[in-house]
Amino acid sequence: MAQKNQEQARATLNKAIETDPDYLNSYNTLASIFLAENDTENAKKQHMTILEKNENAATSHMILATIYDREDDFKSAEKHYRKALEINPEFAAAANNLSYLLSSRTENFDEALTLAQKAKSRSPEDPSVMDTMGFAYYKKGLYGNAVAEFLDCLKKNPENPVVRYHLA
């Protein structure tokens, strides 16, 4: 991979999987290559294999959730975000992403705000968490809180068009 020879890296990782099918890092690294190549189907297969071998692999649930989210399969995304949080209740990225999904795709604004607050408590300076927090406040009708959160976010990331859109 360091030599930018993805084909050889894939072959070596497949050999590593063949040699030791229980060493999950090989599947994860192979999935990373597939994601870098925008081959989401093969990336999903690798993470599903990891979950078959270890259903408590929170990171694989998180990665699958983000893939499904990008594919507009929100039901599958929600399922995997929830599973990641069930395994690791302090998983800030999963709480953040599930909050945004619930805020934008459902009427479950109370849970969305609770999840955003959990993410914010774990990653208070992360601009994406700040944006989600602002969006959750907005969806709850707490406009003053939303504006304050968006403005704080813009201090960290002043050129972010999504945050500017949410603030508008």
ChimeraX commands (.cxc) that place a marker at each C-alpha (Angstrom):
marker #1 position 0.00,0.00,0.00 radius 0.5
marker #1 position 2.82,2.40,0.85 radius 0.5
marker #1 position 4.22,1.84,-2.64 radius 0.5
marker #1 position 0.80,2.68,-4.12 radius 0.5
marker #1 position 0.53,-0.80,-5.61 radius 0.5
marker #1 position -3.06,-1.60,-4.69 radius 0.5
marker #1 position -3.19,-4.75,-6.81 radius 0.5
marker #1 position -0.21,-6.27,-5.00 radius 0.5
marker #1 position -1.58,-5.10,-1.64 radius 0.5
marker #1 position -4.92,-6.81,-2.38 radius 0.5
marker #1 position -3.14,-10.01,-3.39 radius 0.5
marker #1 position -1.00,-9.99,-0.25 radius 0.5
marker #1 position -4.01,-9.33,1.99 radius 0.5
marker #1 position -5.99,-12.11,0.32 radius 0.5
marker #1 position -3.06,-14.45,0.97 radius 0.5
marker #1 position -2.97,-13.29,4.61 radius 0.5
marker #1 position -6.71,-14.04,4.90 radius 0.5
marker #1 position -6.20,-17.45,3.35 radius 0.5
marker #1 position -3.35,-18.17,5.78 radius 0.5
marker #1 position -5.14,-16.89,8.89 radius 0.5
marker #1 position -8.87,-16.29,8.31 radius 0.5
marker #1 position -9.36,-15.21,11.92 radius 0.5
marker #1 position -6.94,-12.26,11.75 radius 0.5
marker #1 position -9.51,-9.49,11.27 radius 0.5
marker #1 position -7.05,-6.68,10.50 radius 0.5
marker #1 position -6.47,-8.18,7.05 radius 0.5
marker #1 position -10.17,-7.86,6.20 radius 0.5
marker #1 position -10.25,-4.32,7.56 radius 0.5
marker #1 position -7.20,-3.24,5.55 radius 0.5
marker #1 position -8.61,-4.85,2.41 radius 0.5
marker #1 position -11.91,-3.02,3.00 radius 0.5
marker #1 position -9.96,0.24,3.29 radius 0.5
marker #1 position -8.43,-0.37,-0.13 radius 0.5
marker #1 position -11.86,-1.06,-1.61 radius 0.5
marker #1 position -13.25,2.13,-0.06 radius 0.5
marker #1 position -10.35,4.16,-1.43 radius 0.5
marker #1 position -11.25,2.77,-4.86 radius 0.5
marker #1 position -14.98,3.52,-4.32 radius 0.5
marker #1 position -15.75,-0.20,-4.43 radius 0.5
marker #1 position -18.34,-0.11,-1.68 radius 0.5
marker #1 position -19.78,-3.55,-2.43 radius 0.5
marker #1 position -16.48,-5.29,-1.75 radius 0.5
marker #1 position -15.82,-3.06,1.26 radius 0.5
marker #1 position -19.22,-4.05,2.67 radius 0.5
marker #1 position -18.42,-7.73,2.08 radius 0.5
marker #1 position -15.18,-7.41,4.06 radius 0.5
marker #1 position -16.92,-5.73,6.99 radius 0.5
marker #1 position -19.75,-8.25,6.92 radius 0.5
marker #1 position -17.13,-11.00,7.13 radius 0.5
marker #1 position -15.59,-9.26,10.13 radius 0.5
marker #1 position -19.03,-9.12,11.78 radius 0.5
marker #1 position -19.62,-12.81,11.06 radius 0.5
marker #1 position -16.42,-13.52,12.98 radius 0.5
marker #1 position -16.96,-10.88,15.68 radius 0.5
marker #1 position -20.44,-9.36,15.91 radius 0.5
marker #1 position -19.11,-6.85,18.46 radius 0.5
marker #1 position -16.77,-5.09,16.03 radius 0.5
marker #1 position -18.18,-1.60,16.57 radius 0.5
marker #1 position -15.92,-0.03,13.95 radius 0.5
marker #1 position -17.21,-2.36,11.24 radius 0.5
marker #1 position -20.80,-1.48,12.19 radius 0.5
marker #1 position -19.85,2.20,11.99 radius 0.5
marker #1 position -18.21,1.85,8.58 radius 0.5
marker #1 position -21.15,-0.15,7.22 radius 0.5
marker #1 position -23.53,2.49,8.57 radius 0.5
marker #1 position -21.68,5.29,6.79 radius 0.5
marker #1 position -21.64,3.31,3.53 radius 0.5
marker #1 position -25.38,2.63,3.78 radius 0.5
marker #1 position -25.95,6.29,4.70 radius 0.5
marker #1 position -24.17,7.41,1.51 radius 0.5
marker #1 position -26.25,4.91,-0.48 radius 0.5
marker #1 position -29.46,6.37,0.97 radius 0.5
marker #1 position -30.26,3.06,2.70 radius 0.5
marker #1 position -31.19,4.85,5.90 radius 0.5
marker #1 position -32.84,1.85,7.56 radius 0.5
marker #1 position -29.63,-0.19,7.30 radius 0.5
marker #1 position -27.52,2.80,8.32 radius 0.5
marker #1 position -29.64,3.37,11.42 radius 0.5
marker #1 position -29.42,-0.32,12.35 radius 0.5
marker #1 position -25.62,-0.31,12.19 radius 0.5
marker #1 position -25.21,3.05,13.98 radius 0.5
marker #1 position -27.41,1.70,16.77 radius 0.5
marker #1 position -25.44,-1.54,16.97 radius 0.5
marker #1 position -22.15,0.39,17.15 radius 0.5
marker #1 position -23.60,2.43,20.04 radius 0.5
marker #1 position -24.93,-0.68,21.74 radius 0.5
marker #1 position -21.42,-2.14,21.67 radius 0.5
marker #1 position -19.73,1.13,22.60 radius 0.5
marker #1 position -22.12,3.67,24.13 radius 0.5
marker #1 position -19.34,6.30,24.07 radius 0.5
marker #1 position -18.76,6.05,20.29 radius 0.5
marker #1 position -19.03,9.77,19.50 radius 0.5
marker #1 position -18.98,9.41,15.72 radius 0.5
marker #1 position -21.82,6.88,15.76 radius 0.5
marker #1 position -23.87,9.09,18.10 radius 0.5
marker #1 position -23.18,12.11,15.91 radius 0.5
marker #1 position -24.10,10.40,12.65 radius 0.5
marker #1 position -27.21,8.74,14.07 radius 0.5
marker #1 position -28.30,12.09,15.50 radius 0.5
marker #1 position -27.97,13.73,12.10 radius 0.5
marker #1 position -29.81,10.85,10.40 radius 0.5
marker #1 position -32.68,11.04,12.90 radius 0.5
marker #1 position -32.82,14.84,12.68 radius 0.5
marker #1 position -32.97,14.85,8.90 radius 0.5
marker #1 position -34.98,11.68,8.19 radius 0.5
marker #1 position -37.41,11.24,11.09 radius 0.5
marker #1 position -39.46,13.18,13.59 radius 0.5
marker #1 position -37.50,11.68,16.49 radius 0.5
marker #1 position -35.95,14.99,17.48 radius 0.5
marker #1 position -35.71,14.24,21.21 radius 0.5
marker #1 position -33.48,11.22,20.62 radius 0.5
marker #1 position -31.53,13.11,17.97 radius 0.5
marker #1 position -30.78,15.90,20.45 radius 0.5
marker #1 position -29.80,13.41,23.16 radius 0.5
marker #1 position -27.39,11.68,20.75 radius 0.5
marker #1 position -25.95,15.02,19.63 radius 0.5
marker #1 position -25.36,15.96,23.27 radius 0.5
marker #1 position -23.60,12.62,23.84 radius 0.5
marker #1 position -21.35,13.22,20.83 radius 0.5
marker #1 position -20.68,16.78,21.96 radius 0.5
marker #1 position -19.67,15.61,25.44 radius 0.5
marker #1 position -17.11,13.25,23.88 radius 0.5
marker #1 position -15.89,15.57,21.09 radius 0.5
marker #1 position -16.72,19.14,22.10 radius 0.5
marker #1 position -14.36,20.82,19.61 radius 0.5
marker #1 position -15.23,18.72,16.55 radius 0.5
marker #1 position -16.90,20.99,13.95 radius 0.5
marker #1 position -19.01,18.17,12.51 radius 0.5
marker #1 position -20.36,17.43,16.00 radius 0.5
marker #1 position -21.03,21.13,16.54 radius 0.5
marker #1 position -22.95,21.28,13.25 radius 0.5
marker #1 position -25.02,18.23,14.17 radius 0.5
marker #1 position -25.73,19.73,17.58 radius 0.5
marker #1 position -26.91,22.94,15.93 radius 0.5
marker #1 position -29.06,21.00,13.48 radius 0.5
marker #1 position -30.64,18.98,16.31 radius 0.5
marker #1 position -31.39,22.21,18.19 radius 0.5
marker #1 position -32.90,23.68,15.01 radius 0.5
marker #1 position -35.13,20.65,14.46 radius 0.5
marker #1 position -36.31,20.88,18.09 radius 0.5
marker #1 position -37.21,24.54,17.54 radius 0.5
marker #1 position -34.45,25.79,19.84 radius 0.5
marker #1 position -33.30,28.41,17.37 radius 0.5
marker #1 position -31.14,30.52,19.69 radius 0.5
marker #1 position -29.16,27.44,20.74 radius 0.5
marker #1 position -28.87,26.37,17.10 radius 0.5
marker #1 position -27.50,29.77,16.01 radius 0.5
marker #1 position -24.96,29.78,18.85 radius 0.5
marker #1 position -23.77,26.28,17.93 radius 0.5
marker #1 position -23.49,27.09,14.22 radius 0.5
marker #1 position -21.56,30.29,14.97 radius 0.5
marker #1 position -19.15,28.38,17.23 radius 0.5
marker #1 position -18.73,25.83,14.47 radius 0.5
marker #1 position -17.95,28.52,11.92 radius 0.5
marker #1 position -15.18,29.84,14.17 radius 0.5
marker #1 position -13.49,26.44,13.78 radius 0.5
marker #1 position -14.38,25.90,10.13 radius 0.5
marker #1 position -15.32,29.26,8.55 radius 0.5
marker #1 position -15.55,28.07,4.96 radius 0.5
marker #1 position -17.89,25.11,5.53 radius 0.5
marker #1 position -20.83,25.60,3.14 radius 0.5
marker #1 position -23.07,23.09,4.94 radius 0.5
marker #1 position -22.75,24.93,8.24 radius 0.5
marker #1 position -23.39,28.24,6.49 radius 0.5
marker #1 position -26.50,26.71,4.90 radius 0.5
marker #1 position -27.72,25.41,8.27 radius 0.5
marker #1 position -27.10,28.81,9.84 radius 0.5
marker #1 position -29.04,30.52,7.07 radius 0.5
marker link #1:1,2 radius 0.2
marker link #1:2,3 radius 0.2
marker link #1:3,4 radius 0.2
marker link #1:4,5 radius 0.2
marker link #1:5,6 radius 0.2
marker link #1:6,7 radius 0.2
marker link #1:7,8 radius 0.2
marker link #1:8,9 radius 0.2
marker link #1:9,10 radius 0.2
marker link #1:10,11 radius 0.2
marker link #1:11,12 radius 0.2
marker link #1:12,13 radius 0.2
marker link #1:13,14 radius 0.2
marker link #1:14,15 radius 0.2
marker link #1:15,16 radius 0.2
marker link #1:16,17 radius 0.2
marker link #1:17,18 radius 0.2
marker link #1:18,19 radius 0.2
marker link #1:19,20 radius 0.2
marker link #1:20,21 radius 0.2
marker link #1:21,22 radius 0.2
marker link #1:22,23 radius 0.2
marker link #1:23,24 radius 0.2
marker link #1:24,25 radius 0.2
marker link #1:25,26 radius 0.2
marker link #1:26,27 radius 0.2
marker link #1:27,28 radius 0.2
marker link #1:28,29 radius 0.2
marker link #1:29,30 radius 0.2
marker link #1:30,31 radius 0.2
marker link #1:31,32 radius 0.2
marker link #1:32,33 radius 0.2
marker link #1:33,34 radius 0.2
marker link #1:34,35 radius 0.2
marker link #1:35,36 radius 0.2
marker link #1:36,37 radius 0.2
marker link #1:37,38 radius 0.2
marker link #1:38,39 radius 0.2
marker link #1:39,40 radius 0.2
marker link #1:40,41 radius 0.2
marker link #1:41,42 radius 0.2
marker link #1:42,43 radius 0.2
marker link #1:43,44 radius 0.2
marker link #1:44,45 radius 0.2
marker link #1:45,46 radius 0.2
marker link #1:46,47 radius 0.2
marker link #1:47,48 radius 0.2
marker link #1:48,49 radius 0.2
marker link #1:49,50 radius 0.2
marker link #1:50,51 radius 0.2
marker link #1:51,52 radius 0.2
marker link #1:52,53 radius 0.2
marker link #1:53,54 radius 0.2
marker link #1:54,55 radius 0.2
marker link #1:55,56 radius 0.2
marker link #1:56,57 radius 0.2
marker link #1:57,58 radius 0.2
marker link #1:58,59 radius 0.2
marker link #1:59,60 radius 0.2
marker link #1:60,61 radius 0.2
marker link #1:61,62 radius 0.2
marker link #1:62,63 radius 0.2
marker link #1:63,64 radius 0.2
marker link #1:64,65 radius 0.2
marker link #1:65,66 radius 0.2
marker link #1:66,67 radius 0.2
marker link #1:67,68 radius 0.2
marker link #1:68,69 radius 0.2
marker link #1:69,70 radius 0.2
marker link #1:70,71 radius 0.2
marker link #1:71,72 radius 0.2
marker link #1:72,73 radius 0.2
marker link #1:73,74 radius 0.2
marker link #1:74,75 radius 0.2
marker link #1:75,76 radius 0.2
marker link #1:76,77 radius 0.2
marker link #1:77,78 radius 0.2
marker link #1:78,79 radius 0.2
marker link #1:79,80 radius 0.2
marker link #1:80,81 radius 0.2
marker link #1:81,82 radius 0.2
marker link #1:82,83 radius 0.2
marker link #1:83,84 radius 0.2
marker link #1:84,85 radius 0.2
marker link #1:85,86 radius 0.2
marker link #1:86,87 radius 0.2
marker link #1:87,88 radius 0.2
marker link #1:88,89 radius 0.2
marker link #1:89,90 radius 0.2
marker link #1:90,91 radius 0.2
marker link #1:91,92 radius 0.2
marker link #1:92,93 radius 0.2
marker link #1:93,94 radius 0.2
marker link #1:94,95 radius 0.2
marker link #1:95,96 radius 0.2
marker link #1:96,97 radius 0.2
marker link #1:97,98 radius 0.2
marker link #1:98,99 radius 0.2
marker link #1:99,100 radius 0.2
marker link #1:100,101 radius 0.2
marker link #1:101,102 radius 0.2
marker link #1:102,103 radius 0.2
marker link #1:103,104 radius 0.2
marker link #1:104,105 radius 0.2
marker link #1:105,106 radius 0.2
marker link #1:106,107 radius 0.2
marker link #1:107,108 radius 0.2
marker link #1:108,109 radius 0.2
marker link #1:109,110 radius 0.2
marker link #1:110,111 radius 0.2
marker link #1:111,112 radius 0.2
marker link #1:112,113 radius 0.2
marker link #1:113,114 radius 0.2
marker link #1:114,115 radius 0.2
marker link #1:115,116 radius 0.2
marker link #1:116,117 radius 0.2
marker link #1:117,118 radius 0.2
marker link #1:118,119 radius 0.2
marker link #1:119,120 radius 0.2
marker link #1:120,121 radius 0.2
marker link #1:121,122 radius 0.2
marker link #1:122,123 radius 0.2
marker link #1:123,124 radius 0.2
marker link #1:124,125 radius 0.2
marker link #1:125,126 radius 0.2
marker link #1:126,127 radius 0.2
marker link #1:127,128 radius 0.2
marker link #1:128,129 radius 0.2
marker link #1:129,130 radius 0.2
marker link #1:130,131 radius 0.2
marker link #1:131,132 radius 0.2
marker link #1:132,133 radius 0.2
marker link #1:133,134 radius 0.2
marker link #1:134,135 radius 0.2
marker link #1:135,136 radius 0.2
marker link #1:136,137 radius 0.2
marker link #1:137,138 radius 0.2
marker link #1:138,139 radius 0.2
marker link #1:139,140 radius 0.2
marker link #1:140,141 radius 0.2
marker link #1:141,142 radius 0.2
marker link #1:142,143 radius 0.2
marker link #1:143,144 radius 0.2
marker link #1:144,145 radius 0.2
marker link #1:145,146 radius 0.2
marker link #1:146,147 radius 0.2
marker link #1:147,148 radius 0.2
marker link #1:148,149 radius 0.2
marker link #1:149,150 radius 0.2
marker link #1:150,151 radius 0.2
marker link #1:151,152 radius 0.2
marker link #1:152,153 radius 0.2
marker link #1:153,154 radius 0.2
marker link #1:154,155 radius 0.2
marker link #1:155,156 radius 0.2
marker link #1:156,157 radius 0.2
marker link #1:157,158 radius 0.2
marker link #1:158,159 radius 0.2
marker link #1:159,160 radius 0.2
marker link #1:160,161 radius 0.2
marker link #1:161,162 radius 0.2
marker link #1:162,163 radius 0.2
marker link #1:163,164 radius 0.2
marker link #1:164,165 radius 0.2
marker link #1:165,166 radius 0.2
marker link #1:166,167 radius 0.2
marker link #1:167,168 radius 0.2
view
